[in-house]
Amino acid sequence: MRTWPYPAIVAHRGGGKLAPENTLEAIDVGARFGHKMIEFDAKLSADDIVFLLHDDAVDRTSNGRGAAKAMTYAQLRALDAGTWFGAEFANARMPTLAQVHERCVKHGLAVNIEIKPSQGRDVETGVLVAREAAHLWADAEVAPLMSSFSYAALEAARDVAPNLPRGMLYERVPVNWRAQTSALSCVSLHANHRTLDEALVAQIKDAGLRILAYTVNDPARARLLAQWGVDAICTDRIDIIGADFLEAS
């Protein structure tokens, strides 16, 4: 089995459901709740700045409108990415990967960087996110774990930053998961927890891969997945599934 330096519990999009996702404020909340690892989504602005956003459009998580890939980072930075969640988060911004790195160093957080390309930008997003992550985390004790639903993006990340660990992301684990993860030299497979069962977990583990299950918000389900051998649980409920949840169970 490959080495696995990552914690068992991962805070989804920084602060789960307790803060506006993919912001520095969310990272602060995740750390405040004692979490040691966060997951977040990285994509490219029109001028190729790596920044955090889940959706292709900015509408849901900011006061802006339109496709993120059509906006420069200066335009994206001007948007309020916090008020939609709560008045106390007014004027939160969509941070750059460099800003996120600085905040994670401050809090001592390991990271899972999901490469989240806008439509049609898979390869360049994989290249630029991985290249910058490799530079920013060059001296990190624990390397960032790169993942993506996009095979092309993760392949590009592998080519430019082969030393960064990779995990292929699936909504539903396909029949050819072995071939894909092998071709990308993945250390892990990341899957929607609802599509996992004990037999599939055993097959994935037997293939020498670690498993990250997302997004697990029920404590009983988290315990069961851990019993099956799942290595990491990504959760929105960072308040009830804490960093030491499995140790305390």
VMD Tcl script that draws the C-alpha trace (Angstrom):
set ca {
  {0.00 0.00 0.00}
  {1.28 3.47 -0.95}
  {2.25 5.89 1.80}
  {-0.61 8.15 2.87}
  {0.30 11.20 4.97}
  {-3.19 12.70 4.98}
  {-5.69 12.99 7.84}
  {-8.81 10.84 7.97}
  {-11.19 13.82 7.89}
  {-11.12 16.55 5.22}
  {-13.09 19.81 5.40}
  {-15.03 20.25 2.15}
  {-14.33 23.54 0.32}
  {-12.53 24.85 3.38}
  {-15.31 25.38 5.90}
  {-18.02 22.98 4.82}
  {-21.50 24.36 5.45}
  {-20.31 26.87 8.05}
  {-18.73 29.47 5.75}
  {-18.83 30.69 2.15}
  {-17.10 27.95 0.18}
  {-13.67 28.35 -1.40}
  {-12.75 31.53 0.50}
  {-10.01 32.39 2.96}
  {-12.74 32.88 5.54}
  {-13.84 29.27 4.99}
  {-10.29 28.07 5.52}
  {-10.16 30.01 8.78}
  {-13.40 28.36 9.94}
  {-12.14 24.89 9.05}
  {-8.98 25.51 11.05}
  {-10.95 26.98 13.94}
  {-12.85 23.71 14.20}
  {-9.56 21.86 14.47}
  {-9.39 20.35 11.01}
  {-5.96 19.48 9.63}
  {-6.83 19.15 5.94}
  {-9.11 21.00 3.54}
  {-10.39 20.40 0.03}
  {-10.99 23.21 -2.44}
  {-11.63 23.86 -6.15}
  {-9.08 25.59 -8.39}
  {-9.71 27.00 -11.85}
  {-8.42 29.67 -14.24}
  {-9.49 33.24 -14.85}
  {-9.48 34.65 -18.37}
  {-5.93 35.90 -17.76}
  {-4.80 32.51 -16.43}
  {-4.65 33.32 -12.72}
  {-5.33 30.24 -10.58}
  {-8.14 31.05 -8.14}
  {-10.82 29.25 -6.14}
  {-14.34 28.61 -7.46}
  {-16.45 25.50 -7.84}
  {-18.96 26.45 -10.54}
  {-18.33 27.53 -14.12}
  {-20.39 30.66 -13.40}
  {-19.96 33.11 -10.54}
  {-23.71 33.57 -9.98}
  {-24.33 31.11 -7.12}
  {-21.49 32.15 -4.82}
  {-21.01 35.85 -5.49}
  {-22.86 39.02 -6.39}
  {-21.61 38.73 -9.97}
  {-23.06 37.20 -13.10}
  {-21.54 35.22 -15.92}
  {-18.87 32.69 -16.81}
  {-15.71 32.81 -14.72}
  {-13.53 31.91 -17.69}
  {-14.60 35.14 -19.40}
  {-13.47 37.33 -16.49}
  {-10.00 38.53 -15.59}
  {-8.89 37.94 -12.04}
  {-9.19 41.69 -11.36}
  {-12.88 41.41 -12.26}
  {-13.32 38.29 -10.15}
  {-11.49 39.82 -7.19}
  {-13.92 42.75 -7.21}
  {-16.89 40.46 -6.51}
  {-18.33 39.83 -3.06}
  {-18.13 36.08 -2.48}
  {-19.40 36.10 1.09}
  {-22.66 38.01 1.53}
  {-24.67 35.30 -0.27}
  {-23.81 33.03 2.66}
  {-24.19 35.49 5.51}
  {-23.78 39.16 6.32}
  {-20.88 38.39 8.66}
  {-18.90 37.21 5.62}
  {-19.53 40.36 3.55}
  {-16.67 41.24 1.20}
  {-15.05 37.80 1.23}
  {-13.26 37.30 -2.08}
  {-12.37 34.50 -4.44}
  {-8.73 34.01 -3.45}
  {-5.77 33.08 -5.60}
  {-3.99 29.79 -5.05}
  {-1.04 31.77 -3.71}
  {-3.25 33.41 -1.06}
  {-4.69 30.03 -0.13}
  {-1.22 28.54 0.24}
  {-0.24 31.34 2.61}
  {-3.35 30.80 4.74}
  {-2.84 27.02 4.83}
  {0.75 27.46 5.97}
  {-0.47 29.79 8.71}
  {-2.92 27.16 9.98}
  {-0.74 24.10 9.29}
  {-3.26 22.56 6.88}
  {-2.75 19.79 4.36}
  {-4.70 20.24 1.13}
  {-6.61 18.37 -1.54}
  {-6.64 20.60 -4.61}
  {-9.44 19.68 -6.98}
  {-8.58 20.85 -10.49}
  {-11.93 22.23 -11.69}
  {-11.56 23.38 -15.30}
  {-14.15 25.56 -16.95}
  {-15.64 23.97 -20.04}
  {-13.03 23.53 -22.76}
  {-10.05 24.44 -20.55}
  {-9.12 21.02 -19.16}
  {-5.51 20.74 -20.28}
  {-4.37 24.30 -19.57}
  {-6.07 24.23 -16.17}
  {-4.34 20.98 -15.27}
  {-1.00 22.39 -16.35}
  {-1.23 25.75 -14.60}
  {-2.81 24.53 -11.36}
  {-0.29 21.71 -10.95}
  {2.68 23.85 -11.92}
  {1.76 26.56 -9.41}
  {0.93 24.04 -6.69}
  {4.30 22.36 -7.17}
  {6.03 25.73 -6.82}
  {4.03 26.98 -3.84}
  {4.21 23.73 -1.88}
  {7.78 22.87 -2.94}
  {9.03 22.80 0.65}
  {5.89 21.38 2.26}
  {6.24 18.40 4.54}
  {3.01 17.00 3.10}
  {2.51 17.50 -0.64}
  {-0.84 18.72 -1.96}
  {-3.07 15.90 -3.15}
  {-4.26 16.75 -6.67}
  {-7.59 15.42 -7.93}
  {-10.02 16.00 -10.76}
  {-13.08 14.59 -12.48}
  {-11.30 15.49 -15.72}
  {-8.93 12.78 -16.92}
  {-7.33 15.25 -19.35}
  {-6.70 17.78 -16.58}
  {-5.17 15.21 -14.25}
  {-3.06 13.81 -17.09}
  {-1.73 17.30 -17.81}
  {-1.02 17.78 -14.10}
  {0.93 14.52 -14.06}
  {3.02 15.60 -17.03}
  {4.08 18.96 -15.55}
  {4.28 17.96 -11.88}
  {4.86 14.20 -11.75}
  {5.96 14.28 -8.11}
  {2.64 15.61 -6.84}
  {0.33 12.78 -5.71}
  {-2.85 12.34 -7.73}
  {-6.32 10.94 -7.20}
  {-8.92 10.35 -9.91}
  {-12.36 11.68 -8.98}
  {-15.58 9.87 -9.87}
  {-19.25 10.50 -9.33}
  {-19.74 6.79 -9.98}
  {-16.70 4.50 -10.17}
  {-16.51 3.21 -13.78}
  {-15.61 -0.29 -14.89}
  {-12.25 0.93 -16.22}
  {-11.14 2.61 -12.98}
  {-8.08 0.35 -12.76}
  {-6.83 1.34 -16.21}
  {-7.40 5.05 -15.62}
  {-5.80 5.25 -12.19}
  {-2.87 3.13 -13.36}
  {-2.25 5.25 -16.45}
  {-2.19 8.37 -14.29}
  {-0.06 6.73 -11.56}
  {-2.68 7.72 -9.02}
  {-2.15 7.14 -5.32}
  {-5.86 7.38 -4.61}
  {-9.37 7.12 -5.97}
  {-11.97 9.68 -4.88}
  {-15.64 8.73 -5.13}
  {-19.14 9.78 -4.15}
  {-19.70 7.80 -0.95}
  {-23.22 6.84 -2.09}
  {-21.74 4.75 -4.92}
  {-19.35 2.82 -2.68}
  {-20.02 -0.52 -1.03}
  {-17.82 -2.81 0.99}
  {-16.92 -5.05 -1.96}
  {-15.88 -2.15 -4.20}
  {-13.82 -0.59 -1.42}
  {-12.02 -3.92 -0.99}
  {-11.29 -4.12 -4.74}
  {-9.89 -0.60 -4.82}
  {-7.74 -1.22 -1.76}
  {-6.52 -4.53 -3.18}
  {-5.33 -2.60 -6.23}
  {-3.03 -0.62 -3.94}
  {-5.02 2.61 -3.97}
  {-6.16 4.78 -1.11}
  {-9.76 5.99 -1.07}
  {-11.29 9.40 -0.36}
  {-15.09 9.43 -0.06}
  {-17.12 12.60 -0.55}
  {-19.31 14.32 0.72}
  {-20.12 12.43 3.93}
  {-22.31 14.35 6.36}
  {-23.82 11.53 8.43}
  {-21.64 10.34 11.35}
  {-22.90 6.74 11.14}
  {-22.08 6.59 7.44}
  {-18.61 8.03 8.11}
  {-17.93 5.29 10.67}
  {-19.13 2.57 8.29}
  {-16.97 3.82 5.43}
  {-13.96 3.85 7.74}
  {-14.72 0.30 8.82}
  {-14.74 -0.73 5.16}
  {-11.25 0.75 4.75}
  {-11.93 4.20 3.30}
  {-8.88 6.33 4.12}
  {-10.34 9.85 4.05}
  {-13.81 11.29 4.60}
  {-14.57 14.67 3.02}
  {-17.38 16.39 4.91}
  {-19.49 19.55 4.96}
  {-20.46 18.90 8.58}
  {-17.14 19.93 10.01}
  {-18.89 20.69 13.30}
  {-20.13 17.14 13.97}
  {-17.52 15.15 12.02}
  {-14.40 16.69 13.52}
  {-10.75 16.10 12.85}
  {-10.56 13.39 15.54}
  {-14.02 11.98 14.86}
  {-12.91 8.47 13.93}
  {-10.42 8.25 16.78}
  {-13.17 9.22 19.21}
  {-15.75 6.82 17.74}
}
mol new
graphics top color blue
foreach p $ca { graphics top sphere $p radius 0.5 }
foreach p [lrange $ca 0 end-1] q [lrange $ca 1 end] { graphics top cylinder $p $q radius 0.2 }
display resetview
